[in-house]
Amino acid sequence: MSAIIESFNPILLFAGTVILSGLIMSGILIRKRLEASNTHLHDVQAALDESSIVAITDPKGIITYVNDKFVEISKYEEYELLGKNHNILNSGYHPPEFFHQLWKTIGSGEIWKGEIRNKAKDGSYYWVETIIVPFLNKKNKPYQYVSIRTDISALKTAEANLNNSLKEVNDIKFALDQSSIIAFTDEKGIITNVNERFCEISQYSREELIGQNHSLLNSNLHSKEFFKNLWKTIGSGEVWKGEIRNKAKDGSYYWVHTTIVPFMNANEKPYQYLAIRNDITERKKTEEVLHRQDKLAAVGQLAAGVAHEIRNPLTTMKGYTEYLQLDETNEERQEFLSIILDEIDRVNNIVEDFMVLAKPKAVELEERDIIPIIKNVISFLEFEARKREVKIRFEYEGDIIQIECDENRLKQVFLNFIKNGIEAMPDGGDITVRASIVNNQVQIAIQDTGVGIPQEKLKNIGEPFFTTKKNGNGLGLMVSFKIIESHNGKVFIESELNKGTTFNIVLPAKTA
């Protein structure tokens, strides 16, 4: 038996040698693989250390490891961080609920991702894009957490700057929308966008404006040369500023101070225009009144002296003429004397108008209802209007419109304006008188459908001795303006050739 065993010894020895050799080779391979794996892990760690902020905490959030970038960005030393939790970096920016949700996520074994603002040791703030990975034991409970962070402070600063810039732009846009009339056009002047104030003042809807050009609002006051120069300026890339009178959808006029800014493309050619306008209608009306007042003041000074010098000889002339008429039997001479008396009366009326200019203040202001005053004037002119085939219509709001006025002088104004309307319609037409109270002001509009007044003459209406009539002297309108101004009121005129004229009177309403 021993011989048999002995005969197997070389075989066993060889087999053992082979097995042992295999085990040694396997061990070498395993060791090499481990070494390679460790090298790979070392490379990964080195890469993380270079690019990311890494920390490891225990299940309770106590820091057990930080890399150099963590120390660098937090400005704490490693020994100051180990054994602490991340509250040491709390910036106070995030609410408690934020961190409660974070812990709820990683505590359940899920990865958490988000942005956190931390506070460094020197009090400065920095933002990190954070990934927290929980490592689970056999019971699926976290035994440590690895957090990998990326510094995004520069990105967050840029984002904040962008948001601030956008807010500034939105604030400016809001301010412009509240205060100004805004329109964008393409390079050909076609409207591409407007704000609400543009729609409000023009009385056109956004849909009616977009796709049109600004000739839709042309009031025909400005010459073709005016707009040619405007386009020449902005077409060359320069900003244009000026005052323009536009016409709203309902036919009313409004003035705007306009700034047009061209936007240039890479070829230094305008590709769009931004027009910023401000409503200056009231300012222009005030300027018109002040201009008229200056003219009237000069005439008023002259009027006092002239009226005094003319009235006495007129009275004498009239007395002698009437005396001669008493004894005159010749019919032809009687007719001549009557003509002289008529002319004396005409001159005397002019003197009376001068006296109004010399003493512009209303003599006696009393509280009156304007409605019956206007009705009385219309009734007085009705016969003359019918003869000329003119229809007069009176529209008013409410039963009573109270003002303080000198009734006789105010009647003189209404007579002048309505008579002007009748005379402006030689072939007949319509006159509409409207009275209403708007914003504690009495507004009276006397509108005719007559021949209208040319734009170049409109600005001179009410000036001394300026008239559009063949035989007029302009004093009637001049006196009317003065009377209204003596009532603390204003007169504005709107007119268009072959469409008619509107005299707008604004007087303070009598408040209770």
Buried (B, 14 or more C-beta within 10 A) or exposed (E): EEEEEEEEEEEEEEEEEEEEEEEEEEEEEEEEEEEEEEEEEEEEEEEBBEEBBBBBBEBEBBBEBBBEBBBEBBBBEBEBBBEBBBEBBBBEEBEEEEBEEBEEBBBEEEEBEBBBBBBBEEEEEBBBBBBBBBEEEEEEEBEBBBBBBBBBBEEBEEEEEEEEEEEEEEEEEEEBBEEBBBBBBEBEBBBEBBBEBBBEBBBBEEEBBBEBBBEBBBBEBBEEEEBEEBEEBBBEEEEBEBEBBBBBEEEBBBBBBBBBBBEEEEEEEBEBBBBBBBBBBEEBBEEBBEBBBEBBEEBBEBBBEBBEEBBEEBEEBBEEBEEBBEEBEEEEEEEBBEEBBEEBEEBBEBBBBBBBBBBBEBEEBEEBBBBEBBBEBBEEBEEEBEEEEBEBEBEBEEEEBBBBBBBEBBBBBBBBBBBBBBBBBEEBBBBBBBBBBEEEBBBBBBBBBBBBBEBEEBBBBBBBEBBBEEEBBBBBBBBBBBBBBBBEBBBBBBBBEEEBBBBBBBBEBBEE
